Amino acid sequence: MVHVERRNRRNNFSVQKDSTEPMHKKSFRFTGFSIRHGMSRVLSNLRFSLTLRIAIHYGAQLLHTSLTMLLIVTTVLVVAQIPTVTRAINAVADMEPDMNMRYSPQQLSGLGVSEAYLLQEPISADLSGFVEKVSLAFSHFFQRTNPRVFLYADTLEGPLVVVFSMEYWIHVYILLFWALIICDLYRMVYFLRHRNRLNKKVLKPISDMADAAAALSANNLSNRISIEGTKNELKDLAVVINLMLDRIERSYNSQKQFVSDASHELRTPIAVIQGYASMLERWGKTDKEVLDEGIAAISQETTAMKELVERLLFLARHDKKTLMLEMEVFDPTEIMSSIHRDAKLLSPAHQFELKLDGNMTVNGDKGMLKQLMRILLDNAIKYTPPGGRIILTMGREGEECVLSVTDTGAGISAQELPRIFDRFYRSEKARKAQSSGHGLGLSIARIIVVAHGGKLHVRSKEGAGSTFSVRLPVTREQRV
């Protein structure tokens, strides 16, 4: 209750204070706040050009270093006067003072000394004496008229004080100060007025980069930033941007080719399904033979489309870096044995042989590796004539497990061999033979091998068959 009363009293007091404040003061304070707030918003929204900001920054740096320059000039002037002052003090010390322990103007003429005299007692050499000497030296320095410096020196005649007039030197110092300020202001204004020259000579590559970036589109991805005339960091920046554009162009062309090839591969089964559906609509309702043929063809094309879509989704997940592997340690013997059993059921017209050389373990995704070996086996069956021989082999070479599929089929020519792993690529023999497939199997096989840290090699000779070898690292327990 006490806290509430205190808070209420405080609030009442503040309200009474505001209510007693004159209206013109409130209005003036509100106006000042509005002006400051408006100016800050205007200044924060201003967008100066880069050249103008550089010129302003450089000009501000000139003004900022003016004090440092003045300090340097002051130090130089003081150091330059040390020999003259030392000679003057030594010359006075060699003279005889008058009865009042002072030196006459005739004696001091030509030395640059306004007056000189001897003290009755010397100043001590300790810290308090040093402070006293400094106080004596600048006791008349800040006078408006006739500023002077009193320098103390111990001589054979006694403690000597030599007075130097600073009026001339202060006048010279002020002239140097204003000359330096005017030079800095002139240079700052010069930079501001000639900022376009800075833009043409120094910042032109940045403008070219901006223009090139603004002009880029899907139709002119081959354009690049010219690096002629650029130097140092700007040249490095232009080279980096050009390399980035190279990667973007390759990725865009690859994506465009991928979409074009996928559309082409999907067009054929869709046309077949559409044709059989039209045929069924016309004659299939009454003719059972036509009905069975249409259903079988549509089912076959649908299965092919499903396989194609699944492979496209696999490639899309790989491109988007979302391909997930379920890694485990296992013996590849079970994969090779399973593939061998399936092969004898799928193609009784071929001769299959399985060669297993010892047991070993690898770390990988069992499902993915099985899909990999099935792709290689399907290719071997597809391009090996009936009665041909296909050999499945598992062995060890060093610290690698080698899984291979060897066939006695048509083989691959040396010209086509470098392209067999490209997406949608099919050899001329396959196209002429109109064999099934979309040209994605080997691309997927290579992706699976690389994802497991392995290597995929192929040896082939036209007319003599091919051998595809998958090399996977064995687990650490098996390396000993």
Secondary structure, DSSP 8 states (H G I E B T S, - for coil): -HHHHHHHHHHHHHHHHHHHS-HHHHHHHHHHHHHHHHHHHHHHH----HHHHHHHHHHHHHHHTHHHHHHHHHHHHHHHHHHHHHHHHHHHHTS---TTSB--HHHHTTTT-SEEEE-SS---SSHHHHHHHHHHHTTTTT-SSS-EEEEEEEETTEEEEEEEE-HHHHHHHHHHHHHHHHHHHHHHHHHHHTHHHHHHHTSHHHHHHHHHHHH--TT-TT-----TT--HHHHHHHHHHHHHHHHHHHHHHHHHHHHHHHHHHHHHHHHHHHHHHHHIIIIITT-HHHHHHHHHHHHHHHHHHHHHHHHHHHHHHHHTT-----EEEE-THHHHHHHHHHHHHH-TTSEEEEEE-S---EEEEHHHHHHHHHHHHHHHHHTS-TT-EEEEEEEEETTEEEEEEEE-S----TTTGGGTTSTT---HHHHHHT-S--S-HHHHHHHHHHHTT-EEEEEEETTTEEEEEEEEEB-HHHH-
